[in-house]
Amino acid sequence: MPDDELPLLLADQEILALGGSALFWPRKRTLFVADVHFGKDATFRNALRWVPPGTTAEDSERLSRLVERYRAAKLVILGDAFHSEHAREDATLQALHHWREGFDTDVLMVRGNHDRRAGGIARELGFEMVDEGHPMEPFALHHHPVAKSAGGYVLCGHLHPVAAASGLARQRIRLPCFWIAKHQCVLPAFGGFTGGSSIRPSREDQVILVADGKLVAADLRQTRRPPRP
């Protein structure tokens, strides 16, 4: 097994966690990602904060490589596919249309909190938009995590989860992670221009760290939880 893949059993389904911050369901040839935030760089530029262009093109290329590698028939974006209506900036929209022209895989998109004003862009790109709780048995597709299972094992995002890891020199770094609980799996943010929020897993949960495209199962016995706010 490559070190950028880790087999999981979610809702009795064989799933692969990927070092590309995605899940792959081989039986259904379906790839899941969360929090791509297309156009976030454009949003910051519109707010007169200089950030380099190109993030949207880079993220779309990474998606294409994953779809091609795993021969996915469907891509599911678990909310916040777009960061805001500023994804309509000319350079961003051009990059998205260029990507979509060479990308014929079906795309299903759960509406996230950042997608409220980006529905027109999604329709232009041929994304099928659904609301939270959309069934894909035995899974329920959400953007926001839920307190308990509702209609199936929940796949979601929104948190941009990160967890602390210790290095050989006793330094501590925060890494993106998959947070797997009994009733749901929270995916790391896929977008390259996103921050992260520290998680508070229980000892029954599983946490898989993403480090430079490689996957490492965290030892929660050695993980100190951040203080409560």
VENQUIVEN-V821058 format. One record per residue. N is the residue number from 0. RES is the residue in one letter. PHI is phi in whole degrees, 0 to 359 (NA if undefined). BURIAL is 1 if it has 16 or more other ideal C-beta (glycine too) atoms within 10 Angstrom, else 0. Layout:
n->N res->RES phi->PHI burial->BURIAL
n->N res->RES phi->PHI burial->BURIAL
//
This chain:
n->0 res->M phi->NA burial->0
n->1 res->P phi->300 burial->0
n->2 res->D phi->281 burial->0
n->3 res->D phi->252 burial->0
n->4 res->E phi->224 burial->0
n->5 res->L phi->217 burial->1
n->6 res->P phi->286 burial->0
n->7 res->L phi->231 burial->0
n->8 res->L phi->240 burial->0
n->9 res->L phi->243 burial->1
n->10 res->A phi->53 burial->1
n->11 res->D phi->64 burial->0
n->12 res->Q phi->249 burial->0
n->13 res->E phi->281 burial->0
n->14 res->I phi->233 burial->1
n->15 res->L phi->253 burial->1
n->16 res->A phi->278 burial->1
n->17 res->L phi->243 burial->1
n->18 res->G phi->295 burial->1
n->19 res->G phi->276 burial->1
n->20 res->S phi->62 burial->1
n->21 res->A phi->215 burial->1
n->22 res->L phi->245 burial->1
n->23 res->F phi->233 burial->1
n->24 res->W phi->254 burial->1
n->25 res->P phi->301 burial->0
n->26 res->R phi->298 burial->0
n->27 res->K phi->253 burial->0
n->28 res->R phi->50 burial->0
n->29 res->T phi->241 burial->1
n->30 res->L phi->252 burial->1
n->31 res->F phi->245 burial->1
n->32 res->V phi->223 burial->1
n->33 res->A phi->221 burial->1
n->34 res->D phi->57 burial->1
n->35 res->V phi->285 burial->1
n->36 res->H phi->57 burial->1
n->37 res->F phi->307 burial->1
n->38 res->G phi->86 burial->1
n->39 res->K phi->293 burial->1
n->40 res->D phi->297 burial->1
n->41 res->A phi->294 burial->1
n->42 res->T phi->298 burial->1
n->43 res->F phi->293 burial->1
n->44 res->R phi->295 burial->1
n->45 res->N phi->295 burial->0
n->46 res->A phi->273 burial->0
n->47 res->L phi->64 burial->0
n->48 res->R phi->248 burial->0
n->49 res->W phi->283 burial->0
n->50 res->V phi->223 burial->0
n->51 res->P phi->291 burial->0
n->52 res->P phi->285 burial->0
n->53 res->G phi->111 burial->0
n->54 res->T phi->299 burial->1
n->55 res->T phi->298 burial->1
n->56 res->A phi->297 burial->1
n->57 res->E phi->294 burial->0
n->58 res->D phi->293 burial->1
n->59 res->S phi->294 burial->1
n->60 res->E phi->293 burial->0
n->61 res->R phi->296 burial->1
n->62 res->L phi->298 burial->1
n->63 res->S phi->299 burial->0
n->64 res->R phi->296 burial->0
n->65 res->L phi->294 burial->1
n->66 res->V phi->300 burial->1
n->67 res->E phi->293 burial->0
n->68 res->R phi->298 burial->0
n->69 res->Y phi->260 burial->1
n->70 res->R phi->52 burial->0
n->71 res->A phi->289 burial->1
n->72 res->A phi->271 burial->0
n->73 res->K phi->216 burial->1
n->74 res->L phi->247 burial->1
n->75 res->V phi->247 burial->1
n->76 res->I phi->256 burial->1
n->77 res->L phi->274 burial->1
n->78 res->G phi->90 burial->1
n->79 res->D phi->54 burial->1
n->80 res->A phi->296 burial->1
n->81 res->F phi->242 burial->1
n->82 res->H phi->273 burial->1
n->83 res->S phi->190 burial->1
n->84 res->E phi->294 burial->1
n->85 res->H phi->287 burial->1
n->86 res->A phi->297 burial->1
n->87 res->R phi->278 burial->1
n->88 res->E phi->307 burial->1
n->89 res->D phi->309 burial->0
n->90 res->A phi->295 burial->0
n->91 res->T phi->293 burial->1
n->92 res->L phi->296 burial->1
n->93 res->Q phi->297 burial->0
n->94 res->A phi->296 burial->1
n->95 res->L phi->292 burial->1
n->96 res->H phi->293 burial->0
n->97 res->H phi->297 burial->0
n->98 res->W phi->297 burial->1
n->99 res->R phi->292 burial->1
n->100 res->E phi->297 burial->0
n->101 res->G phi->256 burial->0
n->102 res->F phi->224 burial->1
n->103 res->D phi->264 burial->0
n->104 res->T phi->290 burial->1
n->105 res->D phi->297 burial->0
n->106 res->V phi->238 burial->1
n->107 res->L phi->249 burial->1
n->108 res->M phi->233 burial->1
n->109 res->V phi->281 burial->1
n->110 res->R phi->292 burial->1
n->111 res->G phi->253 burial->1
n->112 res->N phi->296 burial->0
n->113 res->H phi->275 burial->1
n->114 res->D phi->267 burial->1
n->115 res->R phi->299 burial->0
n->116 res->R phi->250 burial->0
n->117 res->A phi->246 burial->1
n->118 res->G phi->298 burial->0
n->119 res->G phi->297 burial->0
n->120 res->I phi->295 burial->1
n->121 res->A phi->301 burial->1
n->122 res->R phi->294 burial->0
n->123 res->E phi->301 burial->0
n->124 res->L phi->273 burial->1
n->125 res->G phi->78 burial->0
n->126 res->F phi->280 burial->1
n->127 res->E phi->273 burial->0
n->128 res->M phi->259 burial->1
n->129 res->V phi->226 burial->0
n->130 res->D phi->272 burial->0
n->131 res->E phi->301 burial->1
n->132 res->G phi->90 burial->0
n->133 res->H phi->301 burial->1
n->134 res->P phi->280 burial->0
n->135 res->M phi->219 burial->1
n->136 res->E phi->311 burial->0
n->137 res->P phi->270 burial->0
n->138 res->F phi->256 burial->1
n->139 res->A phi->240 burial->1
n->140 res->L phi->267 burial->1
n->141 res->H phi->231 burial->1
n->142 res->H phi->262 burial->1
n->143 res->H phi->276 burial->1
n->144 res->P phi->299 burial->1
n->145 res->V phi->237 burial->0
n->146 res->A phi->287 burial->0
n->147 res->K phi->209 burial->0
n->148 res->S phi->299 burial->0
n->149 res->A phi->219 burial->0
n->150 res->G phi->84 burial->0
n->151 res->G phi->145 burial->1
n->152 res->Y phi->290 burial->1
n->153 res->V phi->274 burial->1
n->154 res->L phi->249 burial->1
n->155 res->C phi->206 burial->1
n->156 res->G phi->217 burial->1
n->157 res->H phi->74 burial->1
n->158 res->L phi->283 burial->1
n->159 res->H phi->52 burial->1
n->160 res->P phi->295 burial->1
n->161 res->V phi->225 burial->1
n->162 res->A phi->222 burial->1
n->163 res->A phi->279 burial->1
n->164 res->A phi->225 burial->1
n->165 res->S phi->259 burial->0
n->166 res->G phi->267 burial->0
n->167 res->L phi->295 burial->0
n->168 res->A phi->266 burial->0
n->169 res->R phi->68 burial->0
n->170 res->Q phi->282 burial->0
n->171 res->R phi->245 burial->0
n->172 res->I phi->234 burial->0
n->173 res->R phi->257 burial->0
n->174 res->L phi->237 burial->1
n->175 res->P phi->301 burial->1
n->176 res->C phi->206 burial->1
n->177 res->F phi->269 burial->1
n->178 res->W phi->248 burial->1
n->179 res->I phi->249 burial->1
n->180 res->A phi->248 burial->1
n->181 res->K phi->298 burial->0
n->182 res->H phi->249 burial->0
n->183 res->Q phi->200 burial->1
n->184 res->C phi->236 burial->1
n->185 res->V phi->263 burial->1
n->186 res->L phi->274 burial->1
n->187 res->P phi->292 burial->1
n->188 res->A phi->294 burial->1
n->189 res->F phi->277 burial->1
n->190 res->G phi->299 burial->1
n->191 res->G phi->281 burial->1
n->192 res->F phi->241 burial->1
n->193 res->T phi->226 burial->1
n->194 res->G phi->268 burial->0
n->195 res->G phi->209 burial->1
n->196 res->S phi->239 burial->0
n->197 res->S phi->295 burial->0
n->198 res->I phi->257 burial->1
n->199 res->R phi->235 burial->0
n->200 res->P phi->288 burial->1
n->201 res->S phi->273 burial->0
n->202 res->R phi->292 burial->0
n->203 res->E phi->274 burial->0
n->204 res->D phi->279 burial->1
n->205 res->Q phi->239 burial->1
n->206 res->V phi->235 burial->1
n->207 res->I phi->243 burial->1
n->208 res->L phi->278 burial->1
n->209 res->V phi->249 burial->1
n->210 res->A phi->234 burial->0
n->211 res->D phi->52 burial->0
n->212 res->G phi->82 burial->0
n->213 res->K phi->255 burial->0
n->214 res->L phi->248 burial->1
n->215 res->V phi->223 burial->1
n->216 res->A phi->286 burial->0
n->217 res->A phi->282 burial->1
n->218 res->D phi->266 burial->0
n->219 res->L phi->292 burial->1
n->220 res->R phi->291 burial->0
n->221 res->Q phi->258 burial->0
n->222 res->T phi->267 burial->1
n->223 res->R phi->272 burial->0
n->224 res->R phi->284 burial->0
n->225 res->P phi->292 burial->0
n->226 res->P phi->295 burial->0
n->227 res->R phi->291 burial->0
n->228 res->P phi->293 burial->0
//
